[in-house]
Amino acid sequence: MFRRIVEKFAEDSLRPRVKDVESADKIPVELIEGAKALGLMGIGVPPEYGGQGGGFKELAIMSEEISRVLPAFGTMLLVNRLFIDPLMMFGTADQKSRYLPPVAKGEVFAAHANTEPGAGSDVAGISTTAKMSSSGSKWILNGRKIFISNADRAQFFLVSARTSPSEPGKRWRGITAFIVERDYPGLRIGQKFNVMGLMGEHPSEVLLEDVEVPESNVLGKIGEGFKVVLTTYDYSRILIAAQAVGIAQGAFEAAFNYSIERNAFERPIIAFEGVSFKVAEMLMELEAARLLTYWAANLAESGDPKFVLASSIAKYYATETAVKISKNAISIHGGVGVDKESLVERYLRDAMITTIYEGANDVQKLTIAKSLLRAISKDVPIS
């Protein structure tokens, strides 16, 4: 029933506006209000904090169904989770009661500011600093964050900063996570990055110049922000995998429908093995990606520690599959596939981004390999 609700919103509200979003490179406010009215901003947040309840299965379904039609809209909704999840896992009771309800109710958006010019997947490489003020009651943050999704509309930010220098061999030490509000003096939204896909939801630069943050806004323990950030990504990878499944589903549907409608040599082109075999392979790979994603979501929801490995596997396979299926969809469409008016080539542009954000896919291979080695050393089954 939940899937049908999201699917109806995607078809009735989002699909008629896809061309508008692609051409104007902007998500209309009325679409955001529609999602807010349905309570989509609060999926996965407990009712006591203003949310709709549910867990990672519902979040994965929402990500999949929205991204099947308009992936940028899915990104806009799901970036909130990069603030919500660490707050729910590491936040104090006061922080949760103050910051979760406005986001869950759709009153404000949130963002996650970690990536820097010299640090993306290498979280320990951040150079943004946080120093205690002379009064001992506030932290002073300075630094530059880049490629921050939702930054242009966010009211709350999770910001990572160094509160002490890194140690040789233990670079992860000394990073602390902070909750920073948009109206704190010194926080400024800089340039918007004109990336190749996800039209309407381009990331921005976040500049921090002597931003004073109350000590009460430290999220988790001082010096343990590395754990906060990486744990967040362990969960968010599942939602990116689901987004990729949605993109792949959309591309598959477009290719399959076109292969039935388009005639060549007096037959539908799906009658030719060169096309029908591609369609069959696309479906097989799509369903495999979907099952891997649901597997990871189930493990995360049940609290099984193996979900970290599962999320990396799902993220890698689903995003690579989305790229492959999108390429095949363009190929099946032929010349129409590279015409922007057909809205087919956008699937490939959007799919490529999923292979990079929330941990580039080569990093997922590292995570998978390290999980295997840890399992062997501890004699723990991995599946």
Disulfide bonds with the S-S distance in Angstrom:
none
